[in-house]
Amino acid sequence: MVKVRFAPSPTGLLHVGNARTAIVNALFAKKMGGQFVLRIDDTDAARSRKEYEEAIIRDLGWLGLAHDQIAHQSARIAAYQSAFETLKAAGHVYPAYETEAELDRKRKQAAARRLPPIYDRASLDPEKKAKWEAEGRTPHWRFRLSRSTVDWTDMIRGPVEIDTATQSDPVLMRADGTFLYTFPSVLDDIELGITHVIRGEDHVTNTAAQIEIFRALGAQPPRFAHHPLMVGAGGEALSKRLGSLSLASLRDSGLEPLAIASYLAKIGTSDPVEPRLSLDDLAGDFDFARIGRAPAHFDSAELMALNAKLLHQMPYEAVAPRLAAMGITASPALWDAIHANLNTLADAKALALLVTGPIAPVIEDAALAAAAAGLLPPEPWDEATWNGWTKAVSAQTGAKGRGLYHPLRLALTGQEQGPELKKLLPLIGRARTLARLEGKPA
Ligand code: GLU
């Protein structure tokens, strides 16, 4: 049984970057008939906020990615402490005494000698250790890496090999007894039964150390998949724009959740960036093999265009309740008339008004409008009415092409452009059409 987790820190709003990680996790779980766990990484009490957690849950729900299970790291401290004692007893962790300033100095010295900033394990030296202990220093705790090669087959990156001799022994516990991200994450993955860890490639180096921690705890590591990060359309980092790229602000700008899900599921893959009409469709397409190794380019204009394309494909039933909630007296015929002209669903309001009115008609060619009024056939009308009627108007007035259609559009809608008139006409109906041709607001 596949079980994945999405593990945001509740220190800010969900944005397109972490939402993409959530989508990849959720689609894989859906495809495999597995479970999607939401893990709230709230061990940083100073920065974590309940309202961010609530916003994350709301935004995931809006995207359609409801979780099957939720876990809070803040509620699992006792479990971390007891597993940490196990590591300690087995000699996998050791106390380290250097202050932040001392570590910083070591890093600068290494840089000056063009060496990588790898922790030198000075705290393992019995003399130094005795001296620091005698000074009454409280240690933090580091995991002792094997300093050998760790390998795994990444479901996106393929075979990965990392020599942990190239890394510092990670600090698992601070001097104040609180845990950093690395260790709780591993214990959670073990105890929640996570089968696949899917996350951004900024975690690739963590993975080597985490695999060693899984093994130190006697657990089989899960499978890993690290997706490339997302960058802006011009290749720039997205970090500075993440505020405006929060799901909340995209929702406020009128984007459809499915447009965002489709976009984030497709960019950076070998699939065309096209809207899909359901998360099930997106899950059906999902395949790690289709996720490329290059960064995915996030382009707001492309997302907007995809949103419009989605609306153009959306069936009436999918939007009917929302149109009603917007105060629009909708029908399948109205949707059919207007959906090809929408950029966002909010545009439907103004387009529906073209039918119900009142609109201010613009009479560009009075003679033509009068002739057209005189030639209006009796109701009932359908989509063929427009064609027959305009042919008759053309025959009588000699107007053709733009000279025929443009004045009629201005009279009937007051607008230069808009939905197909053959679809609008039967909805507007004879009485309003007549009034508008006479220049009366209707
Ligand atoms: N809270 C971590 C992050 O957002 C989770 C990383 C992970 O998926 O293991 O980076």
Boltz pocket constraint, residues with backbone or C-beta under 6 A from the ligand:
constraints:
  - pocket:
      binder: B
      contacts: [[A, 5], [A, 6], [A, 7], [A, 8], [A, 9], [A, 41], [A, 181], [A, 185], [A, 198], [A, 199], [A, 203]]
      max_distance: 6.0
